[in-house]
Amino acid sequence: MPRQAHDPVLSIVAPAHNERDNVVRLVEQVGVAGVEAARALGGEAFEMILVDDGSTDDTRAIALGLVGDRPWLRILAMQRTPPGKGNGQSAAFHAGFRAAAGRYIAVLDADLQNDPADLPAMAKLLIEKNADMVQGDRSHARRDNAVRKIGSVVGRVFRRAILADTIRDTGCSLRLMKREIALALPLEFRGMHRFIPATARHLGYTVVEMPVTHRPRIAGETKYGMGITKRAIPGLIDCFAVRWMRNRRRPVEYLEATPDRETTAHEPPQPAEAQHR
């Protein structure tokens, strides 16, 4: 059996690739924020799942060294990663969501640019608004250069035109959602993590946005390219791919009919490894 907190109401998933200089502070900060966020969601226990995505430094070893006195901390190691690289955030989220035991799942980057201290406020907003997901918005706090600002504006225009996506900061990894949303996302496909809020809305869930903190990276290196060929063009292709999948998605809910009772609505069955423990 995996080592985890007892019946956590909240699972906090953080993919990490070569974040040796950030992992200790990340775990310490999540340890503080996780307690308050879990209480806002009506529980006491939480867990953190750090997903080591093909790190070539000692990120995993450092993280494993933190587990001893933290029963709420779990470490996943992505398999079959390319030499020197990871499988990417989408794959890491996919793995983390299926390992998670919480009724709610929060996600954040491991580079400390997302602030775990925002999670309690996100939890309170989700309950107050009776929402299914709270999406972080860093746009008020970012200090990007001209090239990146233009790229963000162009990206929003494309997403709105192709997908009717009105989320302001879809690139912000800091978000909180119900478990059922996390398990419904097609994150085995590269790049799909950028469309999590848009996909949730298309599935019929209520998504609200909340301003969150954006902190400068103080250690490690960014994992994202800055040029148009590395971000804009693949992003545009992904928009069309998501629209293609969206147009072919079909309802999978069903009713069970028996001779001796009324029909009863059922949710689609989950794979054994995805069922809530």
C-alpha positions as CSV (number, residue, x, y, z in Angstrom):
1,M,0.0,0.0,0.0
2,P,1.3,3.5,-0.7
3,R,2.3,5.6,2.3
4,Q,-0.1,8.5,2.6
5,A,-2.1,10.6,5.0
6,H,-5.2,9.0,6.4
7,D,-8.3,9.7,4.3
8,P,-7.1,13.1,2.9
9,V,-9.7,15.5,1.7
10,L,-7.1,17.3,-0.5
11,S,-4.3,16.0,-2.7
12,I,-1.7,18.5,-3.9
13,V,0.2,17.4,-7.0
14,A,3.5,19.0,-8.1
15,P,5.5,17.8,-11.1
16,A,9.2,18.4,-10.8
17,H,12.1,18.1,-13.3
18,N,15.5,19.1,-12.0
19,E,14.3,21.2,-9.0
20,R,16.8,20.2,-6.4
21,D,17.2,23.7,-5.1
22,N,13.5,24.3,-4.7
23,V,12.1,21.0,-3.5
24,V,12.8,21.5,0.3
25,R,11.2,25.0,0.4
26,L,8.3,23.7,-1.7
27,V,7.5,20.8,0.7
28,E,7.8,23.1,3.7
29,Q,5.5,25.7,2.2
30,V,2.9,23.1,1.1
31,G,3.1,21.5,4.6
32,V,1.8,24.8,6.1
33,A,-0.8,25.7,3.4
34,G,-2.1,22.2,3.0
35,V,-3.5,22.1,6.5
36,E,-5.4,25.3,6.2
37,A,-6.7,24.4,2.7
38,A,-7.9,21.0,3.8
39,R,-9.8,22.6,6.7
40,A,-11.5,25.1,4.3
41,L,-12.7,22.1,2.3
42,G,-14.3,20.5,5.3
43,G,-11.5,18.0,6.3
44,E,-8.3,17.8,8.3
45,A,-5.9,15.6,6.3
46,F,-4.1,16.4,3.1
47,E,-1.4,14.8,1.0
48,M,1.3,16.1,-1.3
49,I,2.3,14.1,-4.3
50,L,5.6,15.2,-5.8
51,V,6.0,13.7,-9.3
52,D,9.7,13.4,-10.3
53,D,9.5,13.7,-14.1
54,G,12.9,12.3,-15.3
55,S,15.1,14.5,-13.2
56,T,18.8,14.1,-13.9
57,D,19.9,15.8,-10.7
58,D,19.2,14.7,-7.1
59,T,15.6,16.1,-6.9
60,R,14.2,12.6,-6.1
61,A,16.8,11.8,-3.5
62,I,16.3,15.1,-1.7
63,A,12.5,14.6,-1.8
64,L,12.8,11.1,-0.4
65,G,14.9,12.4,2.4
66,L,11.9,14.6,3.4
67,V,9.4,11.8,3.7
68,G,10.5,10.4,7.1
69,D,8.6,12.7,9.4
70,R,5.9,13.7,6.8
71,P,3.3,11.0,6.4
72,W,1.5,13.3,4.0
73,L,4.3,13.4,1.5
74,R,4.5,10.9,-1.4
75,I,7.0,10.7,-4.3
76,L,6.2,9.3,-7.7
77,A,8.8,8.5,-10.3
78,M,7.8,8.8,-13.9
79,Q,8.9,5.8,-16.0
80,R,10.2,5.5,-19.6
81,T,11.2,9.2,-19.8
82,P,13.5,10.3,-22.7
83,P,17.2,10.4,-21.9
84,G,17.9,13.7,-20.0
85,K,14.3,14.8,-20.2
86,G,10.9,14.3,-18.7
87,N,7.6,13.2,-20.2
88,G,6.2,16.7,-19.6
89,Q,3.6,18.3,-17.3
90,S,0.6,16.7,-18.9
91,A,1.9,13.2,-18.3
92,A,3.1,14.0,-14.8
93,F,-0.4,15.4,-13.9
94,H,-2.0,12.3,-15.4
95,A,0.0,10.1,-13.1
96,G,-0.4,12.3,-10.1
97,F,-4.1,12.5,-10.4
98,R,-4.5,8.7,-10.6
99,A,-2.3,8.2,-7.6
100,A,-4.2,10.9,-5.6
101,A,-6.6,9.9,-2.8
102,G,-8.2,13.3,-2.1
103,R,-11.7,14.3,-2.9
104,Y,-10.2,17.5,-4.2
105,I,-7.0,17.9,-6.2
106,A,-4.8,21.0,-6.3
107,V,-1.8,21.4,-8.7
108,L,1.1,23.8,-8.7
109,D,4.6,24.0,-10.3
110,A,7.6,22.9,-8.3
111,D,9.7,25.9,-9.1
112,L,8.1,28.1,-6.3
113,Q,6.7,30.6,-8.8
114,N,3.3,29.4,-7.7
115,D,2.7,30.3,-4.0
116,P,1.1,27.4,-2.0
117,A,-0.2,30.1,0.4
118,D,-2.9,30.9,-2.2
119,L,-4.4,27.4,-1.8
120,P,-6.5,28.1,1.3
121,A,-8.2,31.1,-0.4
122,M,-8.8,29.1,-3.5
123,A,-10.5,26.4,-1.3
124,K,-12.7,28.9,0.4
125,L,-13.7,30.5,-3.0
126,L,-14.6,27.1,-4.4
127,I,-16.9,26.4,-1.5
128,E,-18.4,29.9,-1.4
129,K,-19.1,29.9,-5.2
130,N,-20.2,26.3,-5.2
131,A,-17.8,25.9,-8.1
132,D,-16.1,22.8,-9.5
133,M,-12.7,24.4,-10.2
134,V,-10.8,27.5,-9.2
135,Q,-8.2,28.6,-11.8
136,G,-5.3,30.9,-10.8
137,D,-4.7,34.1,-12.6
138,R,-1.2,35.6,-12.5
139,S,-1.8,38.3,-15.1
140,H,-2.0,41.2,-12.6
141,A,1.3,40.2,-11.1
142,R,3.5,39.2,-14.0
143,R,6.3,41.4,-15.3
144,D,7.0,39.8,-18.6
145,N,9.1,41.3,-21.4
146,A,7.4,42.6,-24.6
147,V,7.9,39.4,-26.6
148,R,6.2,37.3,-23.9
149,K,3.4,39.8,-23.4
150,I,2.6,39.8,-27.1
151,G,2.8,36.0,-27.2
152,S,0.3,35.8,-24.3
153,V,-2.2,38.1,-26.1
154,V,-1.9,36.2,-29.4
155,G,-2.4,32.9,-27.5
156,R,-5.6,34.2,-25.8
157,V,-7.0,35.4,-29.2
158,F,-6.4,32.0,-30.8
159,R,-7.9,30.1,-27.9
160,R,-10.9,32.4,-27.8
161,A,-11.4,32.1,-31.6
162,I,-10.9,28.4,-31.9
163,L,-12.2,27.1,-28.6
164,A,-14.3,29.9,-27.2
165,D,-11.9,29.8,-24.2
166,T,-12.2,32.9,-22.1
167,I,-9.8,31.9,-19.3
168,R,-7.4,34.8,-18.8
169,D,-4.3,32.8,-17.6
170,T,-4.7,29.3,-18.8
171,G,-0.9,28.8,-18.4
172,C,-1.1,29.2,-14.7
173,S,-0.6,25.7,-13.1
174,L,-2.0,26.8,-9.7
175,R,-5.6,25.4,-9.6
176,L,-7.9,23.5,-7.4
177,M,-10.6,21.1,-8.7
178,K,-12.9,18.3,-7.8
179,R,-11.4,14.8,-8.2
180,E,-13.9,13.8,-10.9
181,I,-12.6,16.6,-13.2
182,A,-9.0,15.5,-12.8
183,L,-9.8,11.9,-13.8
184,A,-11.8,13.0,-16.9
185,L,-9.0,15.1,-18.4
186,P,-7.1,13.5,-21.4
187,L,-3.7,14.3,-20.0
188,E,-1.9,11.4,-21.7
189,F,-1.6,13.7,-24.7
190,R,1.3,16.2,-24.6
191,G,0.4,19.8,-24.0
192,M,-3.1,19.1,-22.7
193,H,-2.3,20.6,-19.3
194,R,-2.7,24.0,-20.9
195,F,-6.3,23.3,-21.7
196,I,-7.4,22.0,-18.3
197,P,-9.9,24.8,-17.4
198,A,-11.2,25.0,-21.0
199,T,-11.8,21.2,-21.0
200,A,-13.5,21.3,-17.6
201,R,-15.9,23.9,-18.9
202,H,-16.6,21.9,-22.0
203,L,-17.4,18.9,-19.8
204,G,-20.0,21.1,-18.0
205,Y,-18.2,22.0,-14.9
206,T,-18.2,25.5,-13.3
207,V,-14.8,27.1,-13.4
208,V,-14.1,30.4,-11.6
209,E,-10.9,32.4,-11.7
210,M,-8.9,34.0,-8.8
211,P,-5.9,36.4,-8.8
212,V,-2.9,34.6,-7.3
213,T,0.7,35.5,-6.5
214,H,3.4,35.1,-9.1
215,R,6.9,34.9,-7.7
216,P,10.2,35.2,-9.6
217,R,12.2,32.0,-10.1
218,I,15.1,32.2,-7.6
219,A,16.7,28.8,-8.3
220,G,16.9,26.3,-11.2
221,E,16.2,26.9,-14.9
222,T,13.0,27.5,-16.7
223,K,11.7,24.5,-18.7
224,Y,9.9,26.5,-21.3
225,G,11.2,27.8,-24.6
226,M,10.7,31.5,-25.5
227,G,10.7,31.5,-29.3
228,I,7.7,31.5,-31.6
229,T,8.6,28.1,-33.0
230,K,8.8,26.6,-29.5
231,R,5.6,28.0,-28.1
232,A,3.2,29.9,-30.4
233,I,3.1,27.4,-33.4
234,P,2.8,24.2,-31.2
235,G,0.2,26.1,-29.1
236,L,-1.9,26.9,-32.2
237,I,-1.7,23.3,-33.4
238,D,-2.8,22.1,-30.0
239,C,-5.8,24.4,-30.1
240,F,-7.0,22.7,-33.3
241,A,-6.2,19.3,-31.8
242,V,-8.4,20.0,-28.8
243,R,-11.2,21.3,-31.0
244,W,-11.0,18.1,-33.0
245,M,-11.2,15.9,-29.8
246,R,-14.0,18.2,-28.5
247,N,-16.1,17.8,-31.6
248,R,-15.9,14.0,-31.3
249,R,-16.5,13.7,-27.5
250,R,-19.8,11.9,-26.8
251,P,-21.8,11.5,-23.6
252,V,-20.9,8.4,-21.7
253,E,-23.4,8.5,-18.8
254,Y,-25.9,5.7,-18.7
255,L,-29.0,4.4,-16.9
256,E,-29.4,0.9,-15.6
257,A,-32.8,-0.5,-16.3
258,T,-34.2,-3.6,-14.4
259,P,-37.6,-5.1,-14.4
260,D,-38.2,-4.7,-10.7
261,R,-37.2,-1.1,-10.1
262,E,-36.9,2.4,-11.6
263,T,-34.0,3.2,-13.7
264,T,-31.0,4.6,-11.7
265,A,-28.4,7.0,-13.0
266,H,-24.8,5.9,-12.9
267,E,-21.6,7.6,-13.5
268,P,-19.2,5.9,-16.0
269,P,-17.1,3.2,-14.3
270,Q,-13.6,4.2,-13.4
271,P,-10.5,2.0,-14.0
272,A,-9.5,0.1,-10.8
273,E,-6.4,2.2,-10.3
274,A,-8.4,5.4,-10.6
275,Q,-11.1,4.6,-8.0
276,H,-11.1,6.7,-4.9
277,R,-9.6,4.8,-2.0
